[in-house]
Amino acid sequence: MTFTVVGWLDVFTRKKYRGLIIDSLKYCNKNKGLRIHAYVIMSNHLHIICSAKEDFRLSDIVRDFKRYTATTIIKDLIQGQGESRSEWMLRLFKYFGKYNSNNEKFQFWKRGNKPMELISPKWINQKLTYIHQNPVKAHIVNKEEHFIYSSANYYLNDEGLIAVEKLEINSSIG
């Protein structure tokens, strides 16, 4: 899945907002049945390979995650908690919100998550590579395992901000 901030606003350039995403994913993993297999948090979107534990619905988890993170970030911006771009960002979130009848005032996340079912080893390898290479292709780091807001290092060294349930990577699949 891909979660994108409306207008591709670079919200996650701020450490506290990346931290909120990390903490929220951990919370959903521990308390809401989210199984995290891979992720990367970029400046204005995040990619995640995930599933739901038995007796949980992934759509409910995603809905709650998006609602909580959006509400928390918007509240922070309204309070002006050290974000120099608060006024500008709120204006844009309000602009996008007025075109979505599901919102009372602001819209933070774009509608839709671009979900894809990973049904073959080739597809899994392709998506894992895409996710982990995102910061390399954006010229943020030279090696995918150097980007701390990604599961790439967890796949290589079992170290990272979020412990993930690794998917099998078959290097013989092109």
NORPEZI-V40781 format. One line per field, one symbol per residue. ss: DSSP state (a for helix, b for strand, c for the rest). psi: psi as a letter, one per 30 degrees, with the letter a starting at -180 (. if undefined). A space follows every 10 residues. Layout:
ss: ???
psi: ???
This chain:
ss: cbbbbaaacc aaacaaaaaa aaaaaaaaaa accbbbbbbb bcccbbbbbb bbcccccaaa aaaaaaaaaa aaaaaaaaac cccccaaaaa aaaaaaaccc ccccccccbc cccccccccc aaaaaaaaaa aaaaaaaccc cccaaacccb caaaaaaccc cccccccccc cccc
psi: lkkkkkghki egfkeeeeee eeeeeeeeee fggkjkellk jafglkkkkl lklkglkeee eeeeeeeeee eeeeeeeefh igjfgeeeee eeeeeeefgj ffkeelkekl klfhkkkjfl eeeeeeeeee effefefghe lfkeffjfhl gefeeeghkl fkkljkkkkj ffk.
